[in-house]
Amino acid sequence: MRIAVLGLGEAGGLIARDLVAAGADVRGFDPRVPAPPGVREATDDADACRGADLVLSVNSAADAVDALSQGLAGCAPGTLWADLNTAAPRRKEEVAEVAGARVGVVDVALMSPVPGNGLATPMLASGADAPAFAALLRPLGATVDVLPGPVGAAATRKLLRSVFYKGMAAAIVEAMEAARCAGLTDWLRDNIRAELDRMLHGSRVHAVRRTEEMAAAAALLADLGVPARVAGASRDWLADLAARPE
């Protein structure tokens, strides 16, 4: 099986590496990151997609439509295009609209951090071609739950969960900032130590990606008519963390 991976950052690079280990013929493209060992490096998105049975778009919400537009030229009829980017449902729908009938678009949500999991990261998939996506990746070691519903259904579930989990992490970051100013850091840390270190570390290490995730979550809530007070605040705190020096 030939698989194209567009975006070879943290998530895309680890998934591509595991696909190679599972025996897939993997071609990858990322203008900023070299291909990991075993992945054949393409010259552009279309080149990576040429001859692929499956394309994994692992860029960012902002780049999702551009990646599709640039990759379509290399896609043969019947190619599956899996959008793994953390984006609002309407962005996933936009990807499907741009694709039209040229490729089958699958909305895929990664439901846990990819580091430490790689291809085994739990995935939700939705859209008419989700069963075909699952049939291709499960034999290679992926865990894919197929959801009923259209493109956007998987993204909706992921982002609704993100409002809670990322909001909770942002609340802890804010509380620790206040505790530092009040001279009570050790006291507060002792009270919430069980989960604090994991959340603080994850929020700082993955601040850029999580900022995009919470921006998408806020967009989803706005589409649902729900004021995104917590999601918006989480997005802003994460953006602040991302802008701080190491």
C-alpha atoms as an extended CHARMM CRD file, in Angstrom:
* protein
*
       246  EXT
         1         1  MET       CA              0.0000000000        0.0000000000        0.0000000000  PROA      1               0.0000000000
         2         2  ARG       CA              1.2890000000        3.4670000000       -0.8440000000  PROA      2               0.0000000000
         3         3  ILE       CA              0.4980000000        6.2270000000        1.6220000000  PROA      3               0.0000000000
         4         4  ALA       CA              1.3020000000        9.9210000000        1.3310000000  PROA      4               0.0000000000
         5         5  VAL       CA              1.8810000000       11.9310000000        4.5020000000  PROA      5               0.0000000000
         6         6  LEU       CA              1.6530000000       15.6980000000        4.1120000000  PROA      6               0.0000000000
         7         7  GLY       CA              3.1720000000       17.4020000000        7.1310000000  PROA      7               0.0000000000
         8         8  LEU       CA              6.0970000000       15.6800000000        8.8450000000  PROA      8               0.0000000000
         9         9  GLY       CA              6.1350000000       17.5540000000       12.1280000000  PROA      9               0.0000000000
        10        10  GLU       CA              5.7290000000       15.8440000000       15.4750000000  PROA      10              0.0000000000
        11        11  ALA       CA              2.4920000000       13.9870000000       14.6930000000  PROA      11              0.0000000000
        12        12  GLY       CA              3.0060000000       13.3910000000       10.9690000000  PROA      12              0.0000000000
        13        13  GLY       CA              6.6040000000       12.2820000000       11.3750000000  PROA      13              0.0000000000
        14        14  LEU       CA              5.7950000000        9.7090000000       14.0550000000  PROA      14              0.0000000000
        15        15  ILE       CA              2.8170000000        8.3130000000       12.1530000000  PROA      15              0.0000000000
        16        16  ALA       CA              4.8660000000        8.1110000000        8.9360000000  PROA      16              0.0000000000
        17        17  ARG       CA              7.6600000000        6.2850000000       10.7530000000  PROA      17              0.0000000000
        18        18  ASP       CA              5.2260000000        3.6970000000       12.1340000000  PROA      18              0.0000000000
        19        19  LEU       CA              3.6030000000        3.2120000000        8.7340000000  PROA      19              0.0000000000
        20        20  VAL       CA              7.0060000000        2.3860000000        7.2730000000  PROA      20              0.0000000000
        21        21  ALA       CA              7.6510000000       -0.0830000000       10.1110000000  PROA      21              0.0000000000
        22        22  ALA       CA              4.2850000000       -1.7110000000        9.3440000000  PROA      22              0.0000000000
        23        23  GLY       CA              5.3220000000       -2.3040000000        5.7440000000  PROA      23              0.0000000000
        24        24  ALA       CA              3.6530000000        0.5650000000        3.9050000000  PROA      24              0.0000000000
        25        25  ASP       CA              5.3120000000        2.4300000000        1.0370000000  PROA      25              0.0000000000
        26        26  VAL       CA              5.3220000000        5.9610000000        2.4450000000  PROA      26              0.0000000000
        27        27  ARG       CA              6.0630000000        9.1970000000        0.6140000000  PROA      27              0.0000000000
        28        28  GLY       CA              6.1230000000       12.4350000000        2.5660000000  PROA      28              0.0000000000
        29        29  PHE       CA              6.3690000000       16.1550000000        2.0410000000  PROA      29              0.0000000000
        30        30  ASP       CA              6.9100000000       19.0420000000        4.4090000000  PROA      30              0.0000000000
        31        31  PRO       CA              8.5970000000       22.2610000000        3.2770000000  PROA      31              0.0000000000
        32        32  ARG       CA             10.1200000000       22.7390000000        6.7350000000  PROA      32              0.0000000000
        33        33  VAL       CA             10.8960000000       19.2320000000        8.0160000000  PROA      33              0.0000000000
        34        34  PRO       CA             12.9630000000       16.4970000000        6.3420000000  PROA      34              0.0000000000
        35        35  ALA       CA             11.4030000000       13.0710000000        5.8910000000  PROA      35              0.0000000000
        36        36  PRO       CA             12.1520000000       10.5440000000        8.6600000000  PROA      36              0.0000000000
        37        37  PRO       CA             14.1560000000        7.3990000000        7.8290000000  PROA      37              0.0000000000
        38        38  GLY       CA             12.3080000000        5.0600000000        5.4940000000  PROA      38              0.0000000000
        39        39  VAL       CA              9.9720000000        7.7410000000        4.1440000000  PROA      39              0.0000000000
        40        40  ARG       CA             10.6350000000        8.7090000000        0.5340000000  PROA      40              0.0000000000
        41        41  GLU       CA             10.8670000000       12.4870000000        0.3590000000  PROA      41              0.0000000000
        42        42  ALA       CA              8.6830000000       14.1420000000       -2.2940000000  PROA      42              0.0000000000
        43        43  THR       CA              9.2920000000       17.4830000000       -3.9670000000  PROA      43              0.0000000000
        44        44  ASP       CA              5.8330000000       18.8880000000       -3.2110000000  PROA      44              0.0000000000
        45        45  ASP       CA              2.3310000000       17.8590000000       -2.1120000000  PROA      45              0.0000000000
        46        46  ALA       CA              1.2650000000       16.6460000000       -5.5580000000  PROA      46              0.0000000000
        47        47  ASP       CA              4.4330000000       14.5950000000       -5.9340000000  PROA      47              0.0000000000
        48        48  ALA       CA              3.8210000000       12.9180000000       -2.5640000000  PROA      48              0.0000000000
        49        49  CYS       CA              0.2350000000       12.0670000000       -3.5530000000  PROA      49              0.0000000000
        50        50  ARG       CA              1.1090000000       10.5660000000       -6.9200000000  PROA      50              0.0000000000
        51        51  GLY       CA              0.1420000000        6.8950000000       -6.9190000000  PROA      51              0.0000000000
        52        52  ALA       CA             -1.0490000000        6.9450000000       -3.2920000000  PROA      52              0.0000000000
        53        53  ASP       CA             -3.9880000000        4.8540000000       -2.1340000000  PROA      53              0.0000000000
        54        54  LEU       CA             -4.3500000000        7.0430000000        0.9550000000  PROA      54              0.0000000000
        55        55  VAL       CA             -3.2570000000       10.5850000000        1.7810000000  PROA      55              0.0000000000
        56        56  LEU       CA             -2.8550000000       11.6930000000        5.3990000000  PROA      56              0.0000000000
        57        57  SER       CA             -2.9910000000       15.4730000000        5.7500000000  PROA      57              0.0000000000
        58        58  VAL       CA             -1.2810000000       16.2650000000        9.0660000000  PROA      58              0.0000000000
        59        59  ASN       CA             -0.5490000000       19.9620000000        8.6390000000  PROA      59              0.0000000000
        60        60  SER       CA             -2.6580000000       22.4750000000       10.5780000000  PROA      60              0.0000000000
        61        61  ALA       CA             -6.1890000000       23.7990000000       10.3830000000  PROA      61              0.0000000000
        62        62  ALA       CA             -4.8980000000       26.8900000000        8.5860000000  PROA      62              0.0000000000
        63        63  ASP       CA             -3.1220000000       24.8040000000        5.9340000000  PROA      63              0.0000000000
        64        64  ALA       CA             -5.7350000000       22.0670000000        5.4530000000  PROA      64              0.0000000000
        65        65  VAL       CA             -7.4380000000       23.5120000000        2.3800000000  PROA      65              0.0000000000
        66        66  ASP       CA             -4.1710000000       24.6230000000        0.7690000000  PROA      66              0.0000000000
        67        67  ALA       CA             -2.6700000000       21.1550000000        1.2440000000  PROA      67              0.0000000000
        68        68  LEU       CA             -5.6720000000       19.6270000000       -0.4940000000  PROA      68              0.0000000000
        69        69  SER       CA             -5.6160000000       22.1360000000       -3.3320000000  PROA      69              0.0000000000
        70        70  GLN       CA             -1.9170000000       21.5270000000       -3.9430000000  PROA      70              0.0000000000
        71        71  GLY       CA             -2.1000000000       17.7540000000       -3.5530000000  PROA      71              0.0000000000
        72        72  LEU       CA             -5.1120000000       17.0930000000       -5.7760000000  PROA      72              0.0000000000
        73        73  ALA       CA             -3.0610000000       17.2390000000       -8.9650000000  PROA      73              0.0000000000
        74        74  GLY       CA             -1.2460000000       14.0810000000       -7.8930000000  PROA      74              0.0000000000
        75        75  CYS       CA             -4.3120000000       12.1460000000       -6.7470000000  PROA      75              0.0000000000
        76        76  ALA       CA             -5.8760000000        9.4740000000       -8.9250000000  PROA      76              0.0000000000
        77        77  PRO       CA             -9.6250000000        8.8260000000       -8.8630000000  PROA      77              0.0000000000
        78        78  GLY       CA            -10.5110000000        6.7200000000       -5.8380000000  PROA      78              0.0000000000
        79        79  THR       CA             -7.7490000000        8.0980000000       -3.6180000000  PROA      79              0.0000000000
        80        80  LEU       CA             -8.7830000000        8.5720000000        0.0020000000  PROA      80              0.0000000000
        81        81  TRP       CA             -7.8970000000       11.9290000000        1.5570000000  PROA      81              0.0000000000
        82        82  ALA       CA             -7.8310000000       11.7760000000        5.3640000000  PROA      82              0.0000000000
        83        83  ASP       CA             -7.7540000000       15.1440000000        7.1070000000  PROA      83              0.0000000000
        84        84  LEU       CA             -6.1020000000       14.5750000000       10.5040000000  PROA      84              0.0000000000
        85        85  ASN       CA             -5.8040000000       18.2690000000       11.3060000000  PROA      85              0.0000000000
        86        86  THR       CA             -7.4510000000       19.6200000000       14.4460000000  PROA      86              0.0000000000
        87        87  ALA       CA             -9.9460000000       21.9730000000       12.8630000000  PROA      87              0.0000000000
        88        88  ALA       CA            -13.5000000000       23.1820000000       13.3610000000  PROA      88              0.0000000000
        89        89  PRO       CA            -16.1330000000       21.0470000000       11.5960000000  PROA      89              0.0000000000
        90        90  ARG       CA            -16.8100000000       23.7680000000        9.0530000000  PROA      90              0.0000000000
        91        91  ARG       CA            -13.1340000000       23.6970000000        7.9790000000  PROA      91              0.0000000000
        92        92  LYS       CA            -13.3950000000       19.9400000000        7.4690000000  PROA      92              0.0000000000
        93        93  GLU       CA            -16.5500000000       20.5360000000        5.4130000000  PROA      93              0.0000000000
        94        94  GLU       CA            -14.6730000000       23.1300000000        3.3760000000  PROA      94              0.0000000000
        95        95  VAL       CA            -11.9720000000       20.5600000000        2.5980000000  PROA      95              0.0000000000
        96        96  ALA       CA            -14.6730000000       18.1540000000        1.3820000000  PROA      96              0.0000000000
        97        97  GLU       CA            -16.3040000000       20.8650000000       -0.7240000000  PROA      97              0.0000000000
        98        98  VAL       CA            -13.0170000000       21.7810000000       -2.4060000000  PROA      98              0.0000000000
        99        99  ALA       CA            -12.3020000000       18.1000000000       -3.0680000000  PROA      99              0.0000000000
       100       100  GLY       CA            -15.6740000000       17.5570000000       -4.7190000000  PROA      100             0.0000000000
       101       101  ALA       CA            -15.7980000000       14.1380000000       -6.3500000000  PROA      101             0.0000000000
       102       102  ARG       CA            -12.0750000000       13.9740000000       -7.1190000000  PROA      102             0.0000000000
       103       103  VAL       CA            -11.1060000000       12.2170000000       -3.8760000000  PROA      103             0.0000000000
       104       104  GLY       CA            -13.0000000000       10.7340000000       -0.9500000000  PROA      104             0.0000000000
       105       105  VAL       CA            -12.5240000000       12.9410000000        2.1090000000  PROA      105             0.0000000000
       106       106  VAL       CA            -12.4680000000       11.4400000000        5.6020000000  PROA      106             0.0000000000
       107       107  ASP       CA            -12.6140000000       13.5400000000        8.7760000000  PROA      107             0.0000000000
       108       108  VAL       CA            -10.1530000000       12.0250000000       11.2730000000  PROA      108             0.0000000000
       109       109  ALA       CA             -9.7260000000       13.1720000000       14.8770000000  PROA      109             0.0000000000
       110       110  LEU       CA             -6.6490000000       12.1090000000       16.8550000000  PROA      110             0.0000000000
       111       111  MET       CA             -7.9520000000       11.5000000000       20.3630000000  PROA      111             0.0000000000
       112       112  SER       CA             -4.7300000000       11.4270000000       22.3760000000  PROA      112             0.0000000000
       113       113  PRO       CA             -1.1960000000       12.8280000000       22.0240000000  PROA      113             0.0000000000
       114       114  VAL       CA              0.7220000000       11.2120000000       19.1690000000  PROA      114             0.0000000000
       115       115  PRO       CA              4.1080000000       11.1190000000       20.9890000000  PROA      115             0.0000000000
       116       116  GLY       CA              4.2880000000        7.7600000000       22.7140000000  PROA      116             0.0000000000
       117       117  ASN       CA              1.4860000000        6.3580000000       20.5560000000  PROA      117             0.0000000000
       118       118  GLY       CA              2.3750000000        7.0240000000       16.9260000000  PROA      118             0.0000000000
       119       119  LEU       CA              0.1190000000        5.1230000000       14.5570000000  PROA      119             0.0000000000
       120       120  ALA       CA             -1.6180000000        3.5280000000       17.5650000000  PROA      120             0.0000000000
       121       121  THR       CA             -3.0580000000        6.9100000000       18.5820000000  PROA      121             0.0000000000
       122       122  PRO       CA             -6.8390000000        6.3640000000       18.9280000000  PROA      122             0.0000000000
       123       123  MET       CA             -8.6740000000        7.8770000000       15.9490000000  PROA      123             0.0000000000
       124       124  LEU       CA            -12.2730000000        8.7820000000       15.2520000000  PROA      124             0.0000000000
       125       125  ALA       CA            -13.2860000000        8.8450000000       11.5790000000  PROA      125             0.0000000000
       126       126  SER       CA            -16.4290000000       10.1820000000        9.9470000000  PROA      126             0.0000000000
       127       127  GLY       CA            -17.7640000000       10.7200000000        6.4540000000  PROA      127             0.0000000000
       128       128  ALA       CA            -18.9790000000        8.3500000000        3.7590000000  PROA      128             0.0000000000
       129       129  ASP       CA            -15.4660000000        6.9750000000        3.1680000000  PROA      129             0.0000000000
       130       130  ALA       CA            -14.5920000000        6.4730000000        6.8450000000  PROA      130             0.0000000000
       131       131  PRO       CA            -15.1210000000        2.6670000000        6.6890000000  PROA      131             0.0000000000
       132       132  ALA       CA            -12.6940000000        2.4340000000        3.7590000000  PROA      132             0.0000000000
       133       133  PHE       CA            -10.1400000000        4.5010000000        5.7040000000  PROA      133             0.0000000000
       134       134  ALA       CA            -10.4440000000        2.1830000000        8.6910000000  PROA      134             0.0000000000
       135       135  ALA       CA            -10.0960000000       -0.8790000000        6.4660000000  PROA      135             0.0000000000
       136       136  LEU       CA             -6.8040000000        0.4430000000        5.0750000000  PROA      136             0.0000000000
       137       137  LEU       CA             -5.1880000000        1.4620000000        8.3780000000  PROA      137             0.0000000000
       138       138  ARG       CA             -6.3850000000       -1.1390000000       10.8750000000  PROA      138             0.0000000000
       139       139  PRO       CA             -4.2480000000       -3.9480000000        9.3840000000  PROA      139             0.0000000000
       140       140  LEU       CA             -1.1990000000       -1.6830000000        9.8410000000  PROA      140             0.0000000000
       141       141  GLY       CA             -1.8350000000       -1.2680000000       13.5770000000  PROA      141             0.0000000000
       142       142  ALA       CA             -4.1060000000        1.7690000000       13.7580000000  PROA      142             0.0000000000
       143       143  THR       CA             -7.0540000000        2.0030000000       16.1280000000  PROA      143             0.0000000000
       144       144  VAL       CA             -9.9220000000        3.6050000000       14.2220000000  PROA      144             0.0000000000
       145       145  ASP       CA            -13.4940000000        4.0160000000       15.4500000000  PROA      145             0.0000000000
       146       146  VAL       CA            -15.8910000000        4.8110000000       12.6100000000  PROA      146             0.0000000000
       147       147  LEU       CA            -18.6430000000        7.2490000000       13.5410000000  PROA      147             0.0000000000
       148       148  PRO       CA            -22.0100000000        7.6160000000       11.8720000000  PROA      148             0.0000000000
       149       149  GLY       CA            -22.4800000000       10.9880000000       10.2680000000  PROA      149             0.0000000000
       150       150  PRO       CA            -20.8010000000       13.2730000000        7.7730000000  PROA      150             0.0000000000
       151       151  VAL       CA            -17.3940000000       14.8880000000        7.5510000000  PROA      151             0.0000000000
       152       152  GLY       CA            -17.1640000000       17.0950000000       10.6480000000  PROA      152             0.0000000000
       153       153  ALA       CA            -18.7120000000       14.5870000000       13.0760000000  PROA      153             0.0000000000
       154       154  ALA       CA            -15.3130000000       13.3940000000       14.3230000000  PROA      154             0.0000000000
       155       155  ALA       CA            -14.0120000000       16.9570000000       14.6920000000  PROA      155             0.0000000000
       156       156  THR       CA            -17.1160000000       17.9270000000       16.6700000000  PROA      156             0.0000000000
       157       157  ARG       CA            -16.5360000000       15.2010000000       19.2500000000  PROA      157             0.0000000000
       158       158  LYS       CA            -12.8420000000       15.9710000000       19.6270000000  PROA      158             0.0000000000
       159       159  LEU       CA            -13.3860000000       19.7030000000       20.1000000000  PROA      159             0.0000000000
       160       160  LEU       CA            -16.2410000000       19.3290000000       22.5440000000  PROA      160             0.0000000000
       161       161  ARG       CA            -13.9040000000       17.2290000000       24.6750000000  PROA      161             0.0000000000
       162       162  SER       CA            -11.1340000000       19.7840000000       24.1910000000  PROA      162             0.0000000000
       163       163  VAL       CA            -13.2520000000       22.5330000000       25.7620000000  PROA      163             0.0000000000
       164       164  PHE       CA            -13.1860000000       20.5630000000       29.0000000000  PROA      164             0.0000000000
       165       165  TYR       CA             -9.6690000000       19.1390000000       29.0470000000  PROA      165             0.0000000000
       166       166  LYS       CA             -7.7780000000       22.1170000000       27.6430000000  PROA      166             0.0000000000
       167       167  GLY       CA             -9.9530000000       24.4900000000       29.6560000000  PROA      167             0.0000000000
       168       168  MET       CA             -9.0590000000       22.6090000000       32.8350000000  PROA      168             0.0000000000
       169       169  ALA       CA             -5.3580000000       22.7330000000       31.9500000000  PROA      169             0.0000000000
       170       170  ALA       CA             -5.5900000000       26.4690000000       31.2350000000  PROA      170             0.0000000000
       171       171  ALA       CA             -7.3210000000       27.0260000000       34.5900000000  PROA      171             0.0000000000
       172       172  ILE       CA             -4.4280000000       25.2950000000       36.3640000000  PROA      172             0.0000000000
       173       173  VAL       CA             -1.8780000000       27.4030000000       34.4860000000  PROA      173             0.0000000000
       174       174  GLU       CA             -3.7550000000       30.5490000000       35.5160000000  PROA      174             0.0000000000
       175       175  ALA       CA             -4.0580000000       29.3980000000       39.1320000000  PROA      175             0.0000000000
       176       176  MET       CA             -0.3160000000       28.6490000000       39.3100000000  PROA      176             0.0000000000
       177       177  GLU       CA              0.5030000000       32.0610000000       37.8640000000  PROA      177             0.0000000000
       178       178  ALA       CA             -1.6060000000       33.6680000000       40.5710000000  PROA      178             0.0000000000
       179       179  ALA       CA             -0.0950000000       31.4070000000       43.2450000000  PROA      179             0.0000000000
       180       180  ARG       CA              3.3960000000       32.4850000000       42.1710000000  PROA      180             0.0000000000
       181       181  CYS       CA              2.4380000000       36.1320000000       42.5810000000  PROA      181             0.0000000000
       182       182  ALA       CA              0.9150000000       35.3930000000       45.9820000000  PROA      182             0.0000000000
       183       183  GLY       CA              3.9170000000       33.3920000000       47.1550000000  PROA      183             0.0000000000
       184       184  LEU       CA              1.8110000000       30.2250000000       47.4570000000  PROA      184             0.0000000000
       185       185  THR       CA              3.1580000000       28.1220000000       44.6140000000  PROA      185             0.0000000000
       186       186  ASP       CA              4.2610000000       25.1830000000       46.7970000000  PROA      186             0.0000000000
       187       187  TRP       CA              0.9830000000       25.1250000000       48.6980000000  PROA      187             0.0000000000
       188       188  LEU       CA             -1.1480000000       25.0730000000       45.5660000000  PROA      188             0.0000000000
       189       189  ARG       CA              1.1040000000       22.5630000000       43.8370000000  PROA      189             0.0000000000
       190       190  ASP       CA              0.7410000000       20.1690000000       46.7860000000  PROA      190             0.0000000000
       191       191  ASN       CA             -3.0450000000       20.4600000000       46.5340000000  PROA      191             0.0000000000
       192       192  ILE       CA             -3.2650000000       19.5010000000       42.8890000000  PROA      192             0.0000000000
       193       193  ARG       CA             -0.0010000000       17.6330000000       42.3110000000  PROA      193             0.0000000000
       194       194  ALA       CA             -1.5380000000       14.4420000000       40.9350000000  PROA      194             0.0000000000
       195       195  GLU       CA             -2.4920000000       16.0700000000       37.6170000000  PROA      195             0.0000000000
       196       196  LEU       CA             -0.6530000000       19.3680000000       37.6800000000  PROA      196             0.0000000000
       197       197  ASP       CA              2.7590000000       18.3590000000       36.3390000000  PROA      197             0.0000000000
       198       198  ARG       CA              1.3540000000       16.4790000000       33.3600000000  PROA      198             0.0000000000
       199       199  MET       CA             -0.9790000000       19.3150000000       32.3940000000  PROA      199             0.0000000000
       200       200  LEU       CA              1.5460000000       22.1030000000       32.8690000000  PROA      200             0.0000000000
       201       201  HSD       CA              4.2030000000       20.2590000000       30.8970000000  PROA      201             0.0000000000
       202       202  GLY       CA              1.8220000000       19.3600000000       28.0900000000  PROA      202             0.0000000000
       203       203  SER       CA              0.4400000000       22.8790000000       27.8600000000  PROA      203             0.0000000000
       204       204  ARG       CA              3.9050000000       24.3800000000       27.4910000000  PROA      204             0.0000000000
       205       205  VAL       CA              5.4250000000       21.7600000000       25.1730000000  PROA      205             0.0000000000
       206       206  HSD       CA              2.3850000000       21.6610000000       22.8650000000  PROA      206             0.0000000000
       207       207  ALA       CA              1.2750000000       25.2790000000       23.2760000000  PROA      207             0.0000000000
       208       208  VAL       CA              1.2940000000       26.1370000000       19.5620000000  PROA      208             0.0000000000
       209       209  ARG       CA             -0.7210000000       23.0950000000       18.4880000000  PROA      209             0.0000000000
       210       210  ARG       CA             -3.1250000000       23.4320000000       21.4220000000  PROA      210             0.0000000000
       211       211  THR       CA             -3.6790000000       27.1190000000       20.6620000000  PROA      211             0.0000000000
       212       212  GLU       CA             -4.9110000000       26.1030000000       17.2000000000  PROA      212             0.0000000000
       213       213  GLU       CA             -7.0250000000       23.3440000000       18.7340000000  PROA      213             0.0000000000
       214       214  MET       CA             -8.7640000000       25.7120000000       21.1390000000  PROA      214             0.0000000000
       215       215  ALA       CA             -9.2790000000       28.3050000000       18.4010000000  PROA      215             0.0000000000
       216       216  ALA       CA            -11.0660000000       25.5820000000       16.4490000000  PROA      216             0.0000000000
       217       217  ALA       CA            -13.0650000000       24.6130000000       19.5560000000  PROA      217             0.0000000000
       218       218  ALA       CA            -14.1170000000       28.2400000000       20.0560000000  PROA      218             0.0000000000
       219       219  ALA       CA            -15.2050000000       28.3740000000       16.4160000000  PROA      219             0.0000000000
       220       220  LEU       CA            -17.3030000000       25.2370000000       16.9020000000  PROA      220             0.0000000000
       221       221  LEU       CA            -19.0230000000       26.6850000000       19.9680000000  PROA      221             0.0000000000
       222       222  ALA       CA            -19.7450000000       29.8980000000       18.0740000000  PROA      222             0.0000000000
       223       223  ASP       CA            -21.3580000000       27.8330000000       15.2910000000  PROA      223             0.0000000000
       224       224  LEU       CA            -23.4770000000       26.1040000000       17.9420000000  PROA      224             0.0000000000
       225       225  GLY       CA            -24.5330000000       29.4340000000       19.4300000000  PROA      225             0.0000000000
       226       226  VAL       CA            -22.6780000000       28.8110000000       22.7180000000  PROA      226             0.0000000000
       227       227  PRO       CA            -20.5000000000       31.6600000000       24.1260000000  PROA      227             0.0000000000
       228       228  ALA       CA            -16.9180000000       30.3350000000       24.0410000000  PROA      228             0.0000000000
       229       229  ARG       CA            -15.7940000000       31.9450000000       27.2960000000  PROA      229             0.0000000000
       230       230  VAL       CA            -13.7040000000       29.0530000000       28.6230000000  PROA      230             0.0000000000
       231       231  ALA       CA            -12.5100000000       27.8790000000       25.2030000000  PROA      231             0.0000000000
       232       232  GLY       CA            -11.5360000000       31.4300000000       24.2450000000  PROA      232             0.0000000000
       233       233  ALA       CA             -9.6810000000       31.9780000000       27.4990000000  PROA      233             0.0000000000
       234       234  SER       CA             -7.8710000000       28.6400000000       27.0720000000  PROA      234             0.0000000000
       235       235  ARG       CA             -6.8580000000       29.6540000000       23.5510000000  PROA      235             0.0000000000
       236       236  ASP       CA             -5.4980000000       32.9770000000       24.8110000000  PROA      236             0.0000000000
       237       237  TRP       CA             -3.5320000000       31.4320000000       27.6820000000  PROA      237             0.0000000000
       238       238  LEU       CA             -1.9920000000       28.8420000000       25.3680000000  PROA      238             0.0000000000
       239       239  ALA       CA             -1.0890000000       31.5450000000       22.8370000000  PROA      239             0.0000000000
       240       240  ASP       CA              0.6440000000       33.4360000000       25.6480000000  PROA      240             0.0000000000
       241       241  LEU       CA              2.6010000000       30.3120000000       26.6070000000  PROA      241             0.0000000000
       242       242  ALA       CA              3.6050000000       29.7200000000       23.0010000000  PROA      242             0.0000000000
       243       243  ALA       CA              4.9890000000       33.2620000000       22.7490000000  PROA      243             0.0000000000
       244       244  ARG       CA              7.1900000000       32.9450000000       25.8480000000  PROA      244             0.0000000000
       245       245  PRO       CA             10.8780000000       32.0960000000       25.4670000000  PROA      245             0.0000000000
       246       246  GLU       CA             11.9780000000       28.5900000000       26.4510000000  PROA      246             0.0000000000
